[in-house]
Amino acid sequence: MSKREKLIQRFLSKPTDFSWGELKSLLEGFGYSLESGGKTGGSRVKFLHVQHPPVILHKPHPTPILKRYQVEQIAEFLKKEGLL
């Protein structure tokens, strides 16, 4: 099993300690790219894709761990888009 497949399996298990770095790697593997919001963007970030709608969320802080609802919403979105 490749690193990518392991990451997808981990994400689908909806862990409580899924990190920002793991999410970024996961979405980039699906062809998304991170767009920075500029100086006034705050913690809101947008992942863009050529064929799919953007993924918009708040970057977690002060710890890099995503909230459970974020993991669940992103999983639902990716499934709806046919990426998972």
mmCIF file of the N, C-alpha and C atoms, coordinates in Angstrom:
data_MODEL
# 
_entry.id   MODEL 
# 
loop_
_atom_site.group_PDB 
_atom_site.id 
_atom_site.type_symbol 
_atom_site.label_atom_id 
_atom_site.label_alt_id 
_atom_site.label_comp_id 
_atom_site.label_asym_id 
_atom_site.label_entity_id 
_atom_site.label_seq_id 
_atom_site.pdbx_PDB_ins_code 
_atom_site.Cartn_x 
_atom_site.Cartn_y 
_atom_site.Cartn_z 
_atom_site.occupancy 
_atom_site.B_iso_or_equiv 
_atom_site.pdbx_formal_charge 
_atom_site.auth_seq_id 
_atom_site.auth_comp_id 
_atom_site.auth_asym_id 
_atom_site.auth_atom_id 
_atom_site.pdbx_PDB_model_num 
ATOM 1   N N  . MET A 1 1  ? 0.850   -1.173 0.000   1.00 0.00 ? 1  MET A N  1 
ATOM 2   C CA . MET A 1 1  ? 0.000   0.000  0.000   1.00 0.00 ? 1  MET A CA 1 
ATOM 3   C C  . MET A 1 1  ? 0.903   1.247  0.000   1.00 0.00 ? 1  MET A C  1 
ATOM 4   N N  . SER A 1 2  ? 0.615   2.174  -0.887  1.00 0.00 ? 2  SER A N  1 
ATOM 5   C CA . SER A 1 2  ? 1.429   3.385  -1.006  1.00 0.00 ? 2  SER A CA 1 
ATOM 6   C C  . SER A 1 2  ? 1.113   4.379  0.118   1.00 0.00 ? 2  SER A C  1 
ATOM 7   N N  . LYS A 1 3  ? 1.978   5.381  0.254   1.00 0.00 ? 3  LYS A N  1 
ATOM 8   C CA . LYS A 1 3  ? 1.759   6.422  1.262   1.00 0.00 ? 3  LYS A CA 1 
ATOM 9   C C  . LYS A 1 3  ? 0.431   7.114  1.019   1.00 0.00 ? 3  LYS A C  1 
ATOM 10  N N  . ARG A 1 4  ? 0.129   7.365  -0.244  1.00 0.00 ? 4  ARG A N  1 
ATOM 11  C CA . ARG A 1 4  ? -1.121  8.048  -0.606  1.00 0.00 ? 4  ARG A CA 1 
ATOM 12  C C  . ARG A 1 4  ? -2.332  7.227  -0.178  1.00 0.00 ? 4  ARG A C  1 
ATOM 13  N N  . GLU A 1 5  ? -2.292  5.928  -0.465  1.00 0.00 ? 5  GLU A N  1 
ATOM 14  C CA . GLU A 1 5  ? -3.396  5.050  -0.083  1.00 0.00 ? 5  GLU A CA 1 
ATOM 15  C C  . GLU A 1 5  ? -3.553  4.988  1.429   1.00 0.00 ? 5  GLU A C  1 
ATOM 16  N N  . LYS A 1 6  ? -2.418  4.967  2.149   1.00 0.00 ? 6  LYS A N  1 
ATOM 17  C CA . LYS A 1 6  ? -2.478  4.960  3.613   1.00 0.00 ? 6  LYS A CA 1 
ATOM 18  C C  . LYS A 1 6  ? -3.085  6.252  4.145   1.00 0.00 ? 6  LYS A C  1 
ATOM 19  N N  . LEU A 1 7  ? -2.729  7.378  3.508   1.00 0.00 ? 7  LEU A N  1 
ATOM 20  C CA . LEU A 1 7  ? -3.273  8.667  3.923   1.00 0.00 ? 7  LEU A CA 1 
ATOM 21  C C  . LEU A 1 7  ? -4.783  8.715  3.696   1.00 0.00 ? 7  LEU A C  1 
ATOM 22  N N  . ILE A 1 8  ? -5.233  8.201  2.558   1.00 0.00 ? 8  ILE A N  1 
ATOM 23  C CA . ILE A 1 8  ? -6.677  8.170  2.266   1.00 0.00 ? 8  ILE A CA 1 
ATOM 24  C C  . ILE A 1 8  ? -7.395  7.279  3.285   1.00 0.00 ? 8  ILE A C  1 
ATOM 25  N N  . GLN A 1 9  ? -6.820  6.106  3.576   1.00 0.00 ? 9  GLN A N  1 
ATOM 26  C CA . GLN A 1 9  ? -7.420  5.208  4.571   1.00 0.00 ? 9  GLN A CA 1 
ATOM 27  C C  . GLN A 1 9  ? -7.512  5.887  5.938   1.00 0.00 ? 9  GLN A C  1 
ATOM 28  N N  . ARG A 1 10 ? -6.452  6.576  6.304   1.00 0.00 ? 10 ARG A N  1 
ATOM 29  C CA . ARG A 1 10 ? -6.442  7.285  7.592   1.00 0.00 ? 10 ARG A CA 1 
ATOM 30  C C  . ARG A 1 10 ? -7.516  8.368  7.613   1.00 0.00 ? 10 ARG A C  1 
ATOM 31  N N  . PHE A 1 11 ? -7.626  9.118  6.525   1.00 0.00 ? 11 PHE A N  1 
ATOM 32  C CA . PHE A 1 11 ? -8.624  10.183 6.436   1.00 0.00 ? 11 PHE A CA 1 
ATOM 33  C C  . PHE A 1 11 ? -10.035 9.623  6.535   1.00 0.00 ? 11 PHE A C  1 
ATOM 34  N N  . LEU A 1 12 ? -10.291 8.531  5.838   1.00 0.00 ? 12 LEU A N  1 
ATOM 35  C CA . LEU A 1 12 ? -11.628 7.941  5.842   1.00 0.00 ? 12 LEU A CA 1 
ATOM 36  C C  . LEU A 1 12 ? -12.015 7.367  7.199   1.00 0.00 ? 12 LEU A C  1 
ATOM 37  N N  . SER A 1 13 ? -11.021 7.065  8.033   1.00 0.00 ? 13 SER A N  1 
ATOM 38  C CA . SER A 1 13 ? -11.336 6.569  9.380   1.00 0.00 ? 13 SER A CA 1 
ATOM 39  C C  . SER A 1 13 ? -11.732 7.717  10.310  1.00 0.00 ? 13 SER A C  1 
ATOM 40  N N  . LYS A 1 14 ? -11.672 8.961  9.793   1.00 0.00 ? 14 LYS A N  1 
ATOM 41  C CA . LYS A 1 14 ? -12.045 10.177 10.528  1.00 0.00 ? 14 LYS A CA 1 
ATOM 42  C C  . LYS A 1 14 ? -11.361 10.264 11.891  1.00 0.00 ? 14 LYS A C  1 
ATOM 43  N N  . PRO A 1 15 ? -10.020 10.292 11.876  1.00 0.00 ? 15 PRO A N  1 
ATOM 44  C CA . PRO A 1 15 ? -9.292  10.376 13.142  1.00 0.00 ? 15 PRO A CA 1 
ATOM 45  C C  . PRO A 1 15 ? -9.468  11.740 13.806  1.00 0.00 ? 15 PRO A C  1 
ATOM 46  N N  . THR A 1 16 ? -9.275  11.778 15.106  1.00 0.00 ? 16 THR A N  1 
ATOM 47  C CA . THR A 1 16 ? -9.407  13.041 15.840  1.00 0.00 ? 16 THR A CA 1 
ATOM 48  C C  . THR A 1 16 ? -8.116  13.847 15.814  1.00 0.00 ? 16 THR A C  1 
ATOM 49  N N  . ASP A 1 17 ? -7.056  13.285 15.227  1.00 0.00 ? 17 ASP A N  1 
ATOM 50  C CA . ASP A 1 17 ? -5.769  13.977 15.195  1.00 0.00 ? 17 ASP A CA 1 
ATOM 51  C C  . ASP A 1 17 ? -5.253  14.192 13.766  1.00 0.00 ? 17 ASP A C  1 
ATOM 52  N N  . PHE A 1 18 ? -6.170  14.382 12.812  1.00 0.00 ? 18 PHE A N  1 
ATOM 53  C CA . PHE A 1 18 ? -5.771  14.604 11.414  1.00 0.00 ? 18 PHE A CA 1 
ATOM 54  C C  . PHE A 1 18 ? -5.233  16.031 11.302  1.00 0.00 ? 18 PHE A C  1 
ATOM 55  N N  . SER A 1 19 ? -4.013  16.157 10.788  1.00 0.00 ? 19 SER A N  1 
ATOM 56  C CA . SER A 1 19 ? -3.350  17.464 10.796  1.00 0.00 ? 19 SER A CA 1 
ATOM 57  C C  . SER A 1 19 ? -3.555  18.245 9.500   1.00 0.00 ? 19 SER A C  1 
ATOM 58  N N  . TRP A 1 20 ? -3.250  19.525 9.586   1.00 0.00 ? 20 TRP A N  1 
ATOM 59  C CA . TRP A 1 20 ? -3.333  20.430 8.438   1.00 0.00 ? 20 TRP A CA 1 
ATOM 60  C C  . TRP A 1 20 ? -2.412  19.947 7.309   1.00 0.00 ? 20 TRP A C  1 
ATOM 61  N N  . GLY A 1 21 ? -1.204  19.539 7.659   1.00 0.00 ? 21 GLY A N  1 
ATOM 62  C CA . GLY A 1 21 ? -0.257  19.049 6.660   1.00 0.00 ? 21 GLY A CA 1 
ATOM 63  C C  . GLY A 1 21 ? -0.772  17.825 5.925   1.00 0.00 ? 21 GLY A C  1 
ATOM 64  N N  . GLU A 1 22 ? -1.423  16.930 6.665   1.00 0.00 ? 22 GLU A N  1 
ATOM 65  C CA . GLU A 1 22 ? -1.998  15.739 6.041   1.00 0.00 ? 22 GLU A CA 1 
ATOM 66  C C  . GLU A 1 22 ? -3.129  16.122 5.097   1.00 0.00 ? 22 GLU A C  1 
ATOM 67  N N  . LEU A 1 23 ? -3.969  17.064 5.509   1.00 0.00 ? 23 LEU A N  1 
ATOM 68  C CA . LEU A 1 23 ? -5.072  17.513 4.653   1.00 0.00 ? 23 LEU A CA 1 
ATOM 69  C C  . LEU A 1 23 ? -4.533  18.156 3.378   1.00 0.00 ? 23 LEU A C  1 
ATOM 70  N N  . LYS A 1 24 ? -3.544  19.003 3.530   1.00 0.00 ? 24 LYS A N  1 
ATOM 71  C CA . LYS A 1 24 ? -2.943  19.668 2.376   1.00 0.00 ? 24 LYS A CA 1 
ATOM 72  C C  . LYS A 1 24 ? -2.391  18.635 1.399   1.00 0.00 ? 24 LYS A C  1 
ATOM 73  N N  . SER A 1 25 ? -1.689  17.642 1.902   1.00 0.00 ? 25 SER A N  1 
ATOM 74  C CA . SER A 1 25 ? -1.139  16.577 1.067   1.00 0.00 ? 25 SER A CA 1 
ATOM 75  C C  . SER A 1 25 ? -2.250  15.777 0.382   1.00 0.00 ? 25 SER A C  1 
ATOM 76  N N  . LEU A 1 26 ? -3.313  15.488 1.125   1.00 0.00 ? 26 LEU A N  1 
ATOM 77  C CA . LEU A 1 26 ? -4.445  14.731 0.585   1.00 0.00 ? 26 LEU A CA 1 
ATOM 78  C C  . LEU A 1 26 ? -5.095  15.481 -0.575  1.00 0.00 ? 26 LEU A C  1 
ATOM 79  N N  . LEU A 1 27 ? -5.409  16.767 -0.352  1.00 0.00 ? 27 LEU A N  1 
ATOM 80  C CA . LEU A 1 27 ? -6.081  17.550 -1.388  1.00 0.00 ? 27 LEU A CA 1 
ATOM 81  C C  . LEU A 1 27 ? -5.177  17.796 -2.597  1.00 0.00 ? 27 LEU A C  1 
ATOM 82  N N  . GLU A 1 28 ? -3.895  18.016 -2.360  1.00 0.00 ? 28 GLU A N  1 
ATOM 83  C CA . GLU A 1 28 ? -2.971  18.196 -3.484  1.00 0.00 ? 28 GLU A CA 1 
ATOM 84  C C  . GLU A 1 28 ? -2.877  16.927 -4.316  1.00 0.00 ? 28 GLU A C  1 
ATOM 85  N N  . GLY A 1 29 ? -3.021  15.772 -3.681  1.00 0.00 ? 29 GLY A N  1 
ATOM 86  C CA . GLY A 1 29 ? -3.030  14.504 -4.401  1.00 0.00 ? 29 GLY A CA 1 
ATOM 87  C C  . GLY A 1 29 ? -4.239  14.362 -5.313  1.00 0.00 ? 29 GLY A C  1 
ATOM 88  N N  . PHE A 1 30 ? -5.321  15.048 -5.001  1.00 0.00 ? 30 PHE A N  1 
ATOM 89  C CA . PHE A 1 30 ? -6.524  15.044 -5.838  1.00 0.00 ? 30 PHE A CA 1 
ATOM 90  C C  . PHE A 1 30 ? -6.490  16.156 -6.885  1.00 0.00 ? 30 PHE A C  1 
ATOM 91  N N  . GLY A 1 31 ? -5.406  16.912 -6.934  1.00 0.00 ? 31 GLY A N  1 
ATOM 92  C CA . GLY A 1 31 ? -5.266  17.955 -7.938  1.00 0.00 ? 31 GLY A CA 1 
ATOM 93  C C  . GLY A 1 31 ? -5.618  19.349 -7.464  1.00 0.00 ? 31 GLY A C  1 
ATOM 94  N N  . TYR A 1 32 ? -5.877  19.520 -6.175  1.00 0.00 ? 32 TYR A N  1 
ATOM 95  C CA . TYR A 1 32 ? -6.172  20.842 -5.628  1.00 0.00 ? 32 TYR A CA 1 
ATOM 96  C C  . TYR A 1 32 ? -4.870  21.583 -5.349  1.00 0.00 ? 32 TYR A C  1 
ATOM 97  N N  . SER A 1 33 ? -4.927  22.898 -5.428  1.00 0.00 ? 33 SER A N  1 
ATOM 98  C CA . SER A 1 33 ? -3.771  23.715 -5.060  1.00 0.00 ? 33 SER A CA 1 
ATOM 99  C C  . SER A 1 33 ? -4.228  24.781 -4.072  1.00 0.00 ? 33 SER A C  1 
ATOM 100 N N  . LEU A 1 34 ? -3.349  25.091 -3.142  1.00 0.00 ? 34 LEU A N  1 
ATOM 101 C CA . LEU A 1 34 ? -3.655  26.050 -2.091  1.00 0.00 ? 34 LEU A CA 1 
ATOM 102 C C  . LEU A 1 34 ? -3.500  27.462 -2.622  1.00 0.00 ? 34 LEU A C  1 
ATOM 103 N N  . GLU A 1 35 ? -4.543  28.271 -2.430  1.00 0.00 ? 35 GLU A N  1 
ATOM 104 C CA . GLU A 1 35 ? -4.485  29.683 -2.811  1.00 0.00 ? 35 GLU A CA 1 
ATOM 105 C C  . GLU A 1 35 ? -4.451  30.492 -1.523  1.00 0.00 ? 35 GLU A C  1 
ATOM 106 N N  . SER A 1 36 ? -3.466  31.337 -1.405  1.00 0.00 ? 36 SER A N  1 
ATOM 107 C CA . SER A 1 36 ? -3.394  32.163 -0.197  1.00 0.00 ? 36 SER A CA 1 
ATOM 108 C C  . SER A 1 36 ? -4.338  33.343 -0.355  1.00 0.00 ? 36 SER A C  1 
ATOM 109 N N  . GLY A 1 37 ? -4.885  33.799 0.755   1.00 0.00 ? 37 GLY A N  1 
ATOM 110 C CA . GLY A 1 37 ? -5.853  34.893 0.741   1.00 0.00 ? 37 GLY A CA 1 
ATOM 111 C C  . GLY A 1 37 ? -5.225  36.265 0.784   1.00 0.00 ? 37 GLY A C  1 
ATOM 112 N N  . GLY A 1 38 ? -3.921  36.344 0.764   1.00 0.00 ? 38 GLY A N  1 
ATOM 113 C CA . GLY A 1 38 ? -3.273  37.642 0.852   1.00 0.00 ? 38 GLY A CA 1 
ATOM 114 C C  . GLY A 1 38 ? -3.132  38.096 2.285   1.00 0.00 ? 38 GLY A C  1 
ATOM 115 N N  . LYS A 1 39 ? -2.810  39.345 2.486   1.00 0.00 ? 39 LYS A N  1 
ATOM 116 C CA . LYS A 1 39 ? -2.566  39.855 3.840   1.00 0.00 ? 39 LYS A CA 1 
ATOM 117 C C  . LYS A 1 39 ? -3.826  39.898 4.686   1.00 0.00 ? 39 LYS A C  1 
ATOM 118 N N  . THR A 1 40 ? -4.978  40.103 4.087   1.00 0.00 ? 40 THR A N  1 
ATOM 119 C CA . THR A 1 40 ? -6.211  40.228 4.868   1.00 0.00 ? 40 THR A CA 1 
ATOM 120 C C  . THR A 1 40 ? -7.027  38.946 4.876   1.00 0.00 ? 40 THR A C  1 
ATOM 121 N N  . GLY A 1 41 ? -6.487  37.860 4.382   1.00 0.00 ? 41 GLY A N  1 
ATOM 122 C CA . GLY A 1 41 ? -7.216  36.598 4.311   1.00 0.00 ? 41 GLY A CA 1 
ATOM 123 C C  . GLY A 1 41 ? -7.453  35.952 5.652   1.00 0.00 ? 41 GLY A C  1 
ATOM 124 N N  . GLY A 1 42 ? -6.654  36.293 6.646   1.00 0.00 ? 42 GLY A N  1 
ATOM 125 C CA . GLY A 1 42 ? -6.811  35.677 7.952   1.00 0.00 ? 42 GLY A CA 1 
ATOM 126 C C  . GLY A 1 42 ? -6.523  34.192 7.884   1.00 0.00 ? 42 GLY A C  1 
ATOM 127 N N  . SER A 1 43 ? -7.278  33.414 8.633   1.00 0.00 ? 43 SER A N  1 
ATOM 128 C CA . SER A 1 43 ? -7.036  31.972 8.647   1.00 0.00 ? 43 SER A CA 1 
ATOM 129 C C  . SER A 1 43 ? -7.870  31.237 7.594   1.00 0.00 ? 43 SER A C  1 
ATOM 130 N N  . ARG A 1 44 ? -8.655  31.954 6.830   1.00 0.00 ? 44 ARG A N  1 
ATOM 131 C CA . ARG A 1 44 ? -9.464  31.324 5.793   1.00 0.00 ? 44 ARG A CA 1 
ATOM 132 C C  . ARG A 1 44 ? -8.591  31.008 4.582   1.00 0.00 ? 44 ARG A C  1 
ATOM 133 N N  . VAL A 1 45 ? -8.670  29.766 4.111   1.00 0.00 ? 45 VAL A N  1 
ATOM 134 C CA . VAL A 1 45 ? -7.883  29.346 2.957   1.00 0.00 ? 45 VAL A CA 1 
ATOM 135 C C  . VAL A 1 45 ? -8.804  28.685 1.933   1.00 0.00 ? 45 VAL A C  1 
ATOM 136 N N  . LYS A 1 46 ? -8.314  28.656 0.712   1.00 0.00 ? 46 LYS A N  1 
ATOM 137 C CA . LYS A 1 46 ? -9.088  28.090 -0.385  1.00 0.00 ? 46 LYS A CA 1 
ATOM 138 C C  . LYS A 1 46 ? -8.190  27.145 -1.173  1.00 0.00 ? 46 LYS A C  1 
ATOM 139 N N  . PHE A 1 47 ? -8.687  25.947 -1.408  1.00 0.00 ? 47 PHE A N  1 
ATOM 140 C CA . PHE A 1 47 ? -8.018  24.989 -2.275  1.00 0.00 ? 47 PHE A CA 1 
ATOM 141 C C  . PHE A 1 47 ? -8.780  24.982 -3.591  1.00 0.00 ? 47 PHE A C  1 
ATOM 142 N N  . LEU A 1 48 ? -8.082  25.251 -4.685  1.00 0.00 ? 48 LEU A N  1 
ATOM 143 C CA . LEU A 1 48 ? -8.717  25.346 -5.997  1.00 0.00 ? 48 LEU A CA 1 
ATOM 144 C C  . LEU A 1 48 ? -8.415  24.125 -6.852  1.00 0.00 ? 48 LEU A C  1 
ATOM 145 N N  . HIS A 1 49 ? -9.369  23.796 -7.713  1.00 0.00 ? 49 HIS A N  1 
ATOM 146 C CA . HIS A 1 49 ? -9.232  22.691 -8.660  1.00 0.00 ? 49 HIS A CA 1 
ATOM 147 C C  . HIS A 1 49 ? -9.811  23.152 -9.985  1.00 0.00 ? 49 HIS A C  1 
ATOM 148 N N  . VAL A 1 50 ? -9.273  22.649 -11.071 1.00 0.00 ? 50 VAL A N  1 
ATOM 149 C CA . VAL A 1 50 ? -9.723  23.063 -12.402 1.00 0.00 ? 50 VAL A CA 1 
ATOM 150 C C  . VAL A 1 50 ? -11.137 22.554 -12.697 1.00 0.00 ? 50 VAL A C  1 
ATOM 151 N N  . GLN A 1 51 ? -11.459 21.331 -12.272 1.00 0.00 ? 51 GLN A N  1 
ATOM 152 C CA . GLN A 1 51 ? -12.738 20.719 -12.631 1.00 0.00 ? 51 GLN A CA 1 
ATOM 153 C C  . GLN A 1 51 ? -13.755 20.630 -11.495 1.00 0.00 ? 51 GLN A C  1 
ATOM 154 N N  . HIS A 1 52 ? -13.342 20.875 -10.275 1.00 0.00 ? 52 HIS A N  1 
ATOM 155 C CA . HIS A 1 52 ? -14.230 20.718 -9.127  1.00 0.00 ? 52 HIS A CA 1 
ATOM 156 C C  . HIS A 1 52 ? -14.365 22.036 -8.377  1.00 0.00 ? 52 HIS A C  1 
ATOM 157 N N  . PRO A 1 53 ? -15.436 22.188 -7.599  1.00 0.00 ? 53 PRO A N  1 
ATOM 158 C CA . PRO A 1 53 ? -15.600 23.403 -6.791  1.00 0.00 ? 53 PRO A CA 1 
ATOM 159 C C  . PRO A 1 53 ? -14.466 23.535 -5.764  1.00 0.00 ? 53 PRO A C  1 
ATOM 160 N N  . PRO A 1 54 ? -14.213 24.741 -5.310  1.00 0.00 ? 54 PRO A N  1 
ATOM 161 C CA . PRO A 1 54 ? -13.140 24.936 -4.330  1.00 0.00 ? 54 PRO A CA 1 
ATOM 162 C C  . PRO A 1 54 ? -13.510 24.388 -2.949  1.00 0.00 ? 54 PRO A C  1 
ATOM 163 N N  . VAL A 1 55 ? -12.486 24.080 -2.179  1.00 0.00 ? 55 VAL A N  1 
ATOM 164 C CA . VAL A 1 55 ? -12.649 23.697 -0.780  1.00 0.00 ? 55 VAL A CA 1 
ATOM 165 C C  . VAL A 1 55 ? -12.208 24.906 0.032   1.00 0.00 ? 55 VAL A C  1 
ATOM 166 N N  . ILE A 1 56 ? -13.131 25.477 0.795   1.00 0.00 ? 56 ILE A N  1 
ATOM 167 C CA . ILE A 1 56 ? -12.842 26.668 1.586   1.00 0.00 ? 56 ILE A CA 1 
ATOM 168 C C  . ILE A 1 56 ? -13.017 26.305 3.063   1.00 0.00 ? 56 ILE A C  1 
ATOM 169 N N  . LEU A 1 57 ? -12.002 26.602 3.863   1.00 0.00 ? 57 LEU A N  1 
ATOM 170 C CA . LEU A 1 57 ? -12.075 26.326 5.283   1.00 0.00 ? 57 LEU A CA 1 
ATOM 171 C C  . LEU A 1 57 ? -11.116 27.217 6.053   1.00 0.00 ? 57 LEU A C  1 
ATOM 172 N N  . HIS A 1 58 ? -11.253 27.204 7.348   1.00 0.00 ? 58 HIS A N  1 
ATOM 173 C CA . HIS A 1 58 ? -10.350 27.949 8.212   1.00 0.00 ? 58 HIS A CA 1 
ATOM 174 C C  . HIS A 1 58 ? -9.193  27.048 8.614   1.00 0.00 ? 58 HIS A C  1 
ATOM 175 N N  . LYS A 1 59 ? -7.999  27.576 8.453   1.00 0.00 ? 59 LYS A N  1 
ATOM 176 C CA . LYS A 1 59 ? -6.806  26.839 8.852   1.00 0.00 ? 59 LYS A CA 1 
ATOM 177 C C  . LYS A 1 59 ? -6.794  26.775 10.381  1.00 0.00 ? 59 LYS A C  1 
ATOM 178 N N  . PRO A 1 60 ? -6.626  25.582 10.930  1.00 0.00 ? 60 PRO A N  1 
ATOM 179 C CA . PRO A 1 60 ? -6.670  25.459 12.390  1.00 0.00 ? 60 PRO A CA 1 
ATOM 180 C C  . PRO A 1 60 ? -5.477  26.142 13.061  1.00 0.00 ? 60 PRO A C  1 
ATOM 181 N N  . HIS A 1 61 ? -5.753  26.773 14.173  1.00 0.00 ? 61 HIS A N  1 
ATOM 182 C CA . HIS A 1 61 ? -4.700  27.394 14.970  1.00 0.00 ? 61 HIS A CA 1 
ATOM 183 C C  . HIS A 1 61 ? -5.183  27.498 16.405  1.00 0.00 ? 61 HIS A C  1 
ATOM 184 N N  . PRO A 1 62 ? -4.405  27.498 17.394  1.00 0.00 ? 62 PRO A N  1 
ATOM 185 C CA . PRO A 1 62 ? -2.942  27.489 17.380  1.00 0.00 ? 62 PRO A CA 1 
ATOM 186 C C  . PRO A 1 62 ? -2.350  26.118 17.097  1.00 0.00 ? 62 PRO A C  1 
ATOM 187 N N  . THR A 1 63 ? -3.140  25.034 17.228  1.00 0.00 ? 63 THR A N  1 
ATOM 188 C CA . THR A 1 63 ? -2.612  23.705 16.895  1.00 0.00 ? 63 THR A CA 1 
ATOM 189 C C  . THR A 1 63 ? -2.995  23.365 15.461  1.00 0.00 ? 63 THR A C  1 
ATOM 190 N N  . PRO A 1 64 ? -2.214  22.537 14.781  1.00 0.00 ? 64 PRO A N  1 
ATOM 191 C CA . PRO A 1 64 ? -2.508  22.207 13.384  1.00 0.00 ? 64 PRO A CA 1 
ATOM 192 C C  . PRO A 1 64 ? -3.502  21.065 13.197  1.00 0.00 ? 64 PRO A C  1 
ATOM 193 N N  . ILE A 1 65 ? -4.221  20.696 14.241  1.00 0.00 ? 65 ILE A N  1 
ATOM 194 C CA . ILE A 1 65 ? -5.158  19.575 14.181  1.00 0.00 ? 65 ILE A CA 1 
ATOM 195 C C  . ILE A 1 65 ? -6.541  20.070 13.748  1.00 0.00 ? 65 ILE A C  1 
ATOM 196 N N  . LEU A 1 66 ? -7.113  19.389 12.745  1.00 0.00 ? 66 LEU A N  1 
ATOM 197 C CA . LEU A 1 66 ? -8.448  19.751 12.259  1.00 0.00 ? 66 LEU A CA 1 
ATOM 198 C C  . LEU A 1 66 ? -9.517  19.318 13.252  1.00 0.00 ? 66 LEU A C  1 
ATOM 199 N N  . LYS A 1 67 ? -10.588 20.050 13.278  1.00 0.00 ? 67 LYS A N  1 
ATOM 200 C CA . LYS A 1 67 ? -11.737 19.687 14.111  1.00 0.00 ? 67 LYS A CA 1 
ATOM 201 C C  . LYS A 1 67 ? -12.464 18.522 13.433  1.00 0.00 ? 67 LYS A C  1 
ATOM 202 N N  . ARG A 1 68 ? -13.147 17.742 14.221  1.00 0.00 ? 68 ARG A N  1 
ATOM 203 C CA . ARG A 1 68 ? -13.832 16.554 13.698  1.00 0.00 ? 68 ARG A CA 1 
ATOM 204 C C  . ARG A 1 68 ? -14.854 16.930 12.617  1.00 0.00 ? 68 ARG A C  1 
ATOM 205 N N  . TYR A 1 69 ? -15.608 18.002 12.831  1.00 0.00 ? 69 TYR A N  1 
ATOM 206 C CA . TYR A 1 69 ? -16.622 18.394 11.849  1.00 0.00 ? 69 TYR A CA 1 
ATOM 207 C C  . TYR A 1 69 ? -15.973 18.773 10.517  1.00 0.00 ? 69 TYR A C  1 
ATOM 208 N N  . GLN A 1 70 ? -14.762 19.332 10.558  1.00 0.00 ? 70 GLN A N  1 
ATOM 209 C CA . GLN A 1 70 ? -14.073 19.684 9.314   1.00 0.00 ? 70 GLN A CA 1 
ATOM 210 C C  . GLN A 1 70 ? -13.722 18.432 8.522   1.00 0.00 ? 70 GLN A C  1 
ATOM 211 N N  . VAL A 1 71 ? -13.194 17.433 9.218   1.00 0.00 ? 71 VAL A N  1 
ATOM 212 C CA . VAL A 1 71 ? -12.834 16.171 8.557   1.00 0.00 ? 71 VAL A CA 1 
ATOM 213 C C  . VAL A 1 71 ? -14.078 15.544 7.944   1.00 0.00 ? 71 VAL A C  1 
ATOM 214 N N  . GLU A 1 72 ? -15.180 15.537 8.688   1.00 0.00 ? 72 GLU A N  1 
ATOM 215 C CA . GLU A 1 72 ? -16.419 14.930 8.187   1.00 0.00 ? 72 GLU A CA 1 
ATOM 216 C C  . GLU A 1 72 ? -16.972 15.692 6.983   1.00 0.00 ? 72 GLU A C  1 
ATOM 217 N N  . GLN A 1 73 ? -16.946 17.036 7.033   1.00 0.00 ? 73 GLN A N  1 
ATOM 218 C CA . GLN A 1 73 ? -17.457 17.836 5.917   1.00 0.00 ? 73 GLN A CA 1 
ATOM 219 C C  . GLN A 1 73 ? -16.603 17.662 4.667   1.00 0.00 ? 73 GLN A C  1 
ATOM 220 N N  . ILE A 1 74 ? -15.302 17.623 4.826   1.00 0.00 ? 74 ILE A N  1 
ATOM 221 C CA . ILE A 1 74 ? -14.415 17.455 3.674   1.00 0.00 ? 74 ILE A CA 1 
ATOM 222 C C  . ILE A 1 74 ? -14.590 16.062 3.078   1.00 0.00 ? 74 ILE A C  1 
ATOM 223 N N  . ALA A 1 75 ? -14.719 15.046 3.910   1.00 0.00 ? 75 ALA A N  1 
ATOM 224 C CA . ALA A 1 75 ? -14.938 13.682 3.423   1.00 0.00 ? 75 ALA A CA 1 
ATOM 225 C C  . ALA A 1 75 ? -16.242 13.607 2.628   1.00 0.00 ? 75 ALA A C  1 
ATOM 226 N N  . GLU A 1 76 ? -17.288 14.208 3.154   1.00 0.00 ? 76 GLU A N  1 
ATOM 227 C CA . GLU A 1 76 ? -18.584 14.216 2.466   1.00 0.00 ? 76 GLU A CA 1 
ATOM 228 C C  . GLU A 1 76 ? -18.472 14.941 1.119   1.00 0.00 ? 76 GLU A C  1 
ATOM 229 N N  . PHE A 1 77 ? -17.786 16.075 1.103   1.00 0.00 ? 77 PHE A N  1 
ATOM 230 C CA . PHE A 1 77 ? -17.599 16.837 -0.119  1.00 0.00 ? 77 PHE A CA 1 
ATOM 231 C C  . PHE A 1 77 ? -16.829 16.036 -1.168  1.00 0.00 ? 77 PHE A C  1 
ATOM 232 N N  . LEU A 1 78 ? -15.732 15.410 -0.760  1.00 0.00 ? 78 LEU A N  1 
ATOM 233 C CA . LEU A 1 78 ? -14.918 14.633 -1.707  1.00 0.00 ? 78 LEU A CA 1 
ATOM 234 C C  . LEU A 1 78 ? -15.674 13.434 -2.258  1.00 0.00 ? 78 LEU A C  1 
ATOM 235 N N  . LYS A 1 79 ? -16.496 12.817 -1.424  1.00 0.00 ? 79 LYS A N  1 
ATOM 236 C CA . LYS A 1 79 ? -17.316 11.700 -1.895  1.00 0.00 ? 79 LYS A CA 1 
ATOM 237 C C  . LYS A 1 79 ? -18.366 12.191 -2.901  1.00 0.00 ? 79 LYS A C  1 
ATOM 238 N N  . LYS A 1 80 ? -18.979 13.329 -2.597  1.00 0.00 ? 80 LYS A N  1 
ATOM 239 C CA . LYS A 1 80 ? -19.996 13.902 -3.493  1.00 0.00 ? 80 LYS A CA 1 
ATOM 240 C C  . LYS A 1 80 ? -19.393 14.252 -4.856  1.00 0.00 ? 80 LYS A C  1 
ATOM 241 N N  . GLU A 1 81 ? -18.149 14.702 -4.851  1.00 0.00 ? 81 GLU A N  1 
ATOM 242 C CA . GLU A 1 81 ? -17.463 15.072 -6.092  1.00 0.00 ? 81 GLU A CA 1 
ATOM 243 C C  . GLU A 1 81 ? -16.875 13.862 -6.819  1.00 0.00 ? 81 GLU A C  1 
ATOM 244 N N  . GLY A 1 82 ? -16.993 12.674 -6.222  1.00 0.00 ? 82 GLY A N  1 
ATOM 245 C CA . GLY A 1 82 ? -16.493 11.463 -6.860  1.00 0.00 ? 82 GLY A CA 1 
ATOM 246 C C  . GLY A 1 82 ? -14.998 11.275 -6.761  1.00 0.00 ? 82 GLY A C  1 
ATOM 247 N N  . LEU A 1 83 ? -14.367 11.964 -5.827  1.00 0.00 ? 83 LEU A N  1 
ATOM 248 C CA . LEU A 1 83 ? -12.917 11.839 -5.664  1.00 0.00 ? 83 LEU A CA 1 
ATOM 249 C C  . LEU A 1 83 ? -12.542 10.732 -4.677  1.00 0.00 ? 83 LEU A C  1 
ATOM 250 N N  . LEU A 1 84 ? -13.455 10.375 -3.809  1.00 0.00 ? 84 LEU A N  1 
ATOM 251 C CA . LEU A 1 84 ? -13.226 9.276  -2.856  1.00 0.00 ? 84 LEU A CA 1 
ATOM 252 C C  . LEU A 1 84 ? -14.175 8.141  -3.151  1.00 0.00 ? 84 LEU A C  1 
# 
